[in-house]
Amino acid sequence: MIDRDPHQMLEGMAIACYAIGAETAYIYIRGEFALGARIVEQALGEARAKGYIGRNILGTGVNIEMWLHRGAGAYICGEETALLESLEGKRGLPRVKPPFPATHGLYNKPTVVNNVETLANLPHIINRGAEWFASIGSPPKSTGTRIFCVSGHIKRPGNYEVPMGITFRELIDEHAGGMRSDKKLKAIIPGGASAAFFTDRHLDVKLDFESVAQAGSMLGSGGVTVMEEGTSMVWAALRLMEFFYHESCGKCTPCREGTSWLVQTMRRIVAKRGRMEDLETLTDLCQNIAGRTVCAFGDAAIAPVLSTLQHWRDEYEELIREAEAAGLADLPELILPMAVRH
């Protein structure tokens, strides 16, 4: 969105600033997104030259200044308080709440943190009215449209803006072209890496916040990943777990140590060196991370493990039985190299 129409976001930010009486706004963009940063920086210059941002905007007496800030490239800075810490020039670590950003945010001032998609909706809502926006999607809570990034084993990966409330089946079959081969759908990640896996039994779940939550996952960022039959769900969960281990900021002991143990245990299972008791270890580790961290990162990190154990436990057990049959499970503990955190 910021690549194609950055001014839509800037206009939404100006509206939000005017509504809450803010005179300063920051656009925080992850460090790797160099192209997006250049486009937004250019758009800011264009808007400033036209008098749409800055002091005394179009002679109205309203002052709104906007600045672009590039992060160092950390997933944790998607958490609002870690983002604020990074914006202040500190290491991106989540803050203990309360107090909340609405009262003690950036530089200890009241702060509203929101995402690009929400802010870009504001000009259209102002132009057409709240009733128009509320008439789209799934009232009363999931109204409007949502951009879903659909990837994986499908014919037409891409970004699709659709009304909230359509089903996964419609998104995958009608918009993304269906499965890429004659293999059946096996798994869906409904809302990015931190969302619990769905199975083919969830194809008729509606894409709104309440329906996905009721089904046991979350809509999250709208990143929908589709996997076909034949995909190893243990391997898929491991790859996600390695990502979370790498991106953990290390502030909280359950997350810092727990993600390391989860990766080590799962790597042994995938390497066919696991034992049946490892499955209880995985569950126990997840239970000792859940709800015990400053931010929601810990809860997000365990979602791939718990959901694959729930739906595809037999795949874990098959790898372990192969290890036992080959006599590998009784060998000394396997120490595997770990990724280096930033």
C-alpha positions as CSV (number, residue, x, y, z in Angstrom):
1,M,0.0,0.0,0.0
2,I,2.8,2.5,0.9
3,D,4.6,1.5,-2.3
4,R,1.6,2.2,-4.6
5,D,-0.3,5.1,-2.9
6,P,1.6,6.5,0.1
7,H,-0.5,9.7,0.0
8,Q,-3.5,7.7,1.0
9,M,-1.8,6.8,4.3
10,L,-0.5,10.4,4.8
11,E,-4.0,11.8,4.4
12,G,-5.3,9.3,6.9
13,M,-2.5,10.2,9.3
14,A,-3.4,13.9,9.0
15,I,-7.1,13.2,9.7
16,A,-6.1,11.1,12.8
17,C,-3.8,13.9,14.0
18,Y,-6.5,16.5,13.6
19,A,-9.1,14.3,15.3
20,I,-7.0,13.8,18.5
21,G,-5.2,17.1,18.5
22,A,-1.7,15.8,17.8
23,E,0.8,18.0,16.0
24,T,3.6,15.4,15.4
25,A,3.4,12.0,13.7
26,Y,6.0,9.4,13.0
27,I,6.0,6.7,10.4
28,Y,8.0,3.7,11.7
29,I,9.1,1.3,8.9
30,R,11.1,-1.8,9.3
31,G,14.7,-1.4,8.2
32,E,14.6,-4.0,5.4
33,F,11.9,-2.1,3.5
34,A,14.2,0.2,1.7
35,L,12.0,0.8,-1.3
36,G,9.0,1.6,0.8
37,A,11.0,4.0,2.9
38,R,12.2,5.9,-0.2
39,I,8.7,6.2,-1.6
40,V,7.3,7.5,1.7
41,E,10.1,9.9,2.1
42,Q,9.4,11.3,-1.4
43,A,5.7,11.5,-0.7
44,L,6.4,13.4,2.5
45,G,8.4,15.9,0.5
46,E,5.6,16.3,-2.0
47,A,2.9,16.8,0.7
48,R,5.1,19.3,2.5
49,A,5.7,21.2,-0.7
50,K,2.0,21.5,-1.3
51,G,1.3,22.7,2.2
52,Y,-0.6,19.6,3.3
53,I,1.7,18.9,6.2
54,G,3.8,21.3,8.3
55,R,2.8,24.5,10.1
56,N,-0.4,26.4,9.4
57,I,-1.7,23.8,6.9
58,L,-3.5,25.6,4.0
59,G,-3.9,28.7,6.2
60,T,-6.1,26.8,8.7
61,G,-3.8,27.4,11.7
62,V,-3.5,23.6,12.1
63,N,0.1,22.3,12.6
64,I,0.9,18.7,11.8
65,E,4.5,17.5,11.2
66,M,5.3,14.0,10.0
67,W,8.7,12.2,10.1
68,L,9.9,8.9,8.7
69,H,11.9,6.6,11.0
70,R,13.5,3.4,9.8
71,G,14.0,0.6,12.3
72,A,17.0,-1.8,12.5
73,G,15.0,-4.8,11.4
74,A,13.3,-6.5,14.3
75,Y,10.0,-8.4,14.3
76,I,9.5,-7.5,18.0
77,C,9.1,-3.9,17.0
78,G,5.7,-4.7,15.6
79,E,4.7,-4.7,19.3
80,E,3.7,-1.1,20.0
81,T,5.8,-0.5,23.1
82,A,8.9,-2.0,21.6
83,L,8.3,0.2,18.5
84,L,8.2,3.2,20.8
85,E,11.4,2.2,22.5
86,S,13.1,1.9,19.1
87,L,11.7,5.2,18.0
88,E,13.3,6.8,21.1
89,G,16.6,5.4,20.0
90,K,16.7,2.6,22.5
91,R,16.8,-1.2,22.0
92,G,13.4,-2.5,20.9
93,L,12.2,-4.2,24.0
94,P,8.5,-4.3,25.1
95,R,7.5,-2.2,28.1
96,V,5.6,-3.5,31.1
97,K,2.0,-2.3,30.9
98,P,0.3,-0.3,32.5
99,P,0.9,2.5,31.9
100,F,-0.3,2.2,28.3
101,P,0.8,4.3,25.3
102,A,-2.5,6.2,25.3
103,T,-1.4,8.0,28.4
104,H,2.4,7.4,28.6
105,G,3.7,6.6,25.1
106,L,6.5,8.2,23.0
107,Y,8.7,10.3,25.2
108,N,6.2,9.6,28.0
109,K,3.5,11.6,26.1
110,P,0.0,10.4,25.1
111,T,0.4,8.4,21.9
112,V,-1.8,6.6,19.4
113,V,-0.2,3.7,17.5
114,N,-1.9,2.3,14.5
115,N,-1.1,0.5,11.2
116,V,-1.0,1.5,7.6
117,E,-4.1,-0.2,6.5
118,T,-6.3,1.3,9.2
119,L,-5.0,4.8,8.6
120,A,-5.4,4.4,4.8
121,N,-9.1,3.7,5.4
122,L,-9.8,7.0,7.0
123,P,-10.0,9.3,3.9
124,H,-12.6,6.9,2.4
125,I,-14.6,6.8,5.6
126,I,-14.6,10.6,5.8
127,N,-15.6,10.9,2.1
128,R,-18.4,8.3,2.1
129,G,-19.5,8.2,5.7
130,A,-19.3,5.7,8.6
131,E,-22.5,4.0,7.5
132,W,-21.0,3.1,4.1
133,F,-18.0,1.5,5.8
134,A,-20.1,-0.3,8.3
135,S,-22.2,-1.8,5.6
136,I,-19.3,-3.7,4.2
137,G,-18.1,-7.0,5.7
138,S,-19.4,-8.7,8.8
139,P,-21.2,-6.3,11.2
140,P,-21.0,-5.4,14.0
141,K,-17.3,-5.8,14.8
142,S,-15.6,-6.9,11.5
143,T,-16.7,-4.2,9.1
144,G,-15.0,-2.9,5.9
145,T,-12.5,-4.6,3.7
146,R,-9.2,-6.3,4.6
147,I,-6.1,-6.9,2.5
148,F,-5.1,-10.6,2.7
149,C,-1.6,-11.7,1.6
150,V,-2.2,-15.2,0.3
151,S,0.9,-17.4,-0.3
152,G,1.9,-21.0,-0.4
153,H,0.8,-23.9,-2.6
154,I,-1.7,-21.9,-4.7
155,K,-2.0,-20.8,-8.3
156,R,-2.1,-17.1,-7.8
157,P,-0.2,-15.9,-4.7
158,G,-0.8,-12.2,-4.0
159,N,-2.5,-9.5,-2.1
160,Y,-6.3,-9.5,-2.2
161,E,-8.6,-6.8,-0.8
162,V,-11.9,-8.4,0.0
163,P,-14.9,-7.7,2.3
164,M,-14.4,-9.1,5.8
165,G,-16.5,-12.2,6.3
166,I,-15.9,-14.2,3.2
167,T,-14.7,-17.7,3.8
168,F,-11.3,-19.2,3.5
169,R,-12.7,-21.4,0.7
170,E,-13.7,-18.4,-1.3
171,L,-10.4,-16.5,-0.8
172,I,-8.4,-19.6,-1.8
173,D,-10.5,-21.0,-4.6
174,E,-12.1,-17.9,-6.2
175,H,-9.4,-15.2,-5.7
176,A,-6.1,-17.1,-5.4
177,G,-7.0,-19.7,-8.1
178,G,-7.2,-22.8,-5.9
179,M,-4.5,-25.3,-5.2
180,R,-1.4,-25.3,-7.5
181,S,-1.7,-29.1,-8.3
182,D,-4.1,-32.0,-7.9
183,K,-3.0,-32.3,-4.3
184,K,-5.6,-31.5,-1.6
185,L,-5.3,-28.7,0.9
186,K,-3.8,-29.8,4.1
187,A,-3.2,-26.8,6.3
188,I,-3.8,-23.0,6.5
189,I,-2.0,-20.4,8.5
190,P,-4.8,-17.9,8.8
191,G,-3.1,-14.8,10.1
192,G,0.7,-14.8,9.8
193,A,3.4,-16.8,11.6
194,S,1.9,-16.2,15.1
195,A,-1.5,-17.7,14.2
196,A,-2.4,-21.3,15.1
197,F,-2.7,-23.7,12.1
198,F,-6.1,-24.6,10.6
199,T,-6.9,-27.7,8.7
200,D,-9.1,-28.4,5.6
201,R,-12.0,-28.7,8.1
202,H,-11.8,-24.9,8.6
203,L,-12.3,-23.9,4.9
204,D,-15.7,-22.5,5.6
205,V,-14.7,-20.4,8.6
206,K,-15.4,-16.8,7.9
207,L,-12.5,-14.3,7.6
208,D,-13.5,-12.0,10.4
209,F,-11.9,-11.5,13.8
210,E,-14.7,-13.2,15.8
211,S,-15.1,-16.3,13.6
212,V,-11.4,-17.1,13.4
213,A,-11.0,-16.6,17.1
214,Q,-13.9,-18.9,17.8
215,A,-12.4,-21.5,15.6
216,G,-9.2,-21.4,17.7
217,S,-6.8,-19.0,15.9
218,M,-6.5,-15.4,15.0
219,L,-6.7,-13.2,11.9
220,G,-3.6,-11.3,12.9
221,S,-1.8,-9.6,10.0
222,G,-4.0,-11.2,7.3
223,G,-1.1,-13.3,6.1
224,V,-2.7,-16.5,4.8
225,T,-0.4,-19.4,4.0
226,V,-1.8,-22.5,2.2
227,M,-0.1,-25.9,2.4
228,E,-0.9,-29.0,0.3
229,E,-1.0,-32.7,1.2
230,G,2.6,-34.1,1.5
231,T,3.8,-31.1,3.5
232,S,5.6,-32.1,6.7
233,M,3.8,-30.2,9.5
234,V,6.6,-30.9,11.9
235,W,9.1,-29.3,9.6
236,A,6.7,-26.4,9.0
237,A,6.3,-25.8,12.7
238,L,10.1,-26.1,13.2
239,R,10.8,-23.4,10.6
240,L,8.4,-21.0,12.3
241,M,9.8,-21.9,15.7
242,E,13.3,-21.1,14.4
243,F,12.0,-17.7,13.3
244,F,10.6,-16.9,16.7
245,Y,13.7,-18.1,18.4
246,H,15.8,-15.8,16.2
247,E,13.4,-12.8,16.7
248,S,12.9,-13.1,20.5
249,C,14.2,-9.9,22.1
250,G,15.4,-11.9,25.1
251,K,13.8,-9.7,27.8
252,C,11.7,-12.4,29.3
253,T,13.2,-15.7,30.6
254,P,10.3,-18.0,29.5
255,C,10.5,-16.7,25.9
256,R,14.3,-16.4,25.7
257,E,15.0,-19.9,27.1
258,G,11.8,-21.6,26.1
259,T,12.1,-20.8,22.4
260,S,15.7,-22.2,22.4
261,W,14.5,-25.5,24.1
262,L,11.6,-25.8,21.7
263,V,13.9,-25.5,18.7
264,Q,16.4,-27.9,20.0
265,T,13.7,-30.5,20.8
266,M,12.0,-30.1,17.5
267,R,15.3,-30.3,15.6
268,R,16.0,-33.7,17.2
269,I,12.6,-35.0,16.3
270,V,13.0,-33.9,12.6
271,A,16.5,-35.4,12.6
272,K,14.8,-38.7,13.7
273,R,16.6,-38.6,17.1
274,G,13.5,-37.9,19.1
275,R,11.7,-39.8,21.9
276,M,8.0,-40.1,22.7
277,E,8.6,-38.1,25.9
278,D,9.7,-35.2,23.8
279,L,6.1,-34.5,22.9
280,E,5.3,-34.0,26.6
281,T,8.3,-31.8,26.8
282,L,7.1,-29.6,23.9
283,T,3.7,-29.3,25.5
284,D,5.2,-28.5,28.9
285,L,7.5,-25.9,27.4
286,C,4.6,-24.2,25.7
287,Q,2.6,-24.1,28.8
288,N,5.4,-22.4,30.7
289,I,5.8,-19.7,28.0
290,A,2.1,-18.9,27.6
291,G,0.9,-15.9,29.6
292,R,4.3,-15.5,31.3
293,T,5.9,-12.8,29.1
294,V,5.7,-9.0,29.0
295,C,4.2,-8.9,25.5
296,A,2.3,-11.3,23.4
297,F,5.3,-12.6,21.5
298,G,5.6,-15.7,23.8
299,D,2.0,-16.7,23.1
300,A,2.5,-16.2,19.4
301,A,5.7,-18.3,19.3
302,I,4.0,-21.4,20.7
303,A,1.0,-21.3,18.4
304,P,2.7,-23.3,15.5
305,V,3.9,-26.1,17.9
306,L,0.6,-26.5,19.9
307,S,-1.6,-26.4,16.8
308,T,0.4,-28.9,14.9
309,L,0.5,-31.2,17.9
310,Q,-3.2,-30.9,18.1
311,H,-4.0,-31.6,14.4
312,W,-1.0,-33.7,13.3
313,R,0.4,-35.4,16.3
314,D,0.7,-38.6,14.3
315,E,3.4,-37.0,12.2
316,Y,5.5,-36.3,15.3
317,E,4.9,-39.8,16.5
318,E,5.9,-41.3,13.1
319,L,9.2,-39.6,13.1
320,I,9.9,-40.7,16.6
321,R,8.9,-44.3,15.8
322,E,11.3,-44.3,12.9
323,A,14.1,-43.1,15.3
324,E,13.2,-45.9,17.8
325,A,13.1,-48.5,15.0
326,A,16.6,-47.5,13.8
327,G,17.9,-47.3,17.4
328,L,18.7,-43.6,17.0
329,A,16.6,-42.4,20.0
330,D,19.0,-44.1,22.5
331,L,22.1,-42.4,21.2
332,P,23.6,-39.6,23.3
333,E,21.9,-36.2,23.2
334,L,22.1,-34.5,19.9
335,I,23.4,-30.9,20.1
336,L,22.5,-28.9,17.1
337,P,23.8,-25.5,16.2
338,M,21.4,-22.6,17.0
339,A,20.8,-19.4,15.0
340,V,22.6,-16.4,16.4
341,R,20.3,-13.7,17.6
342,H,20.8,-10.1,16.6
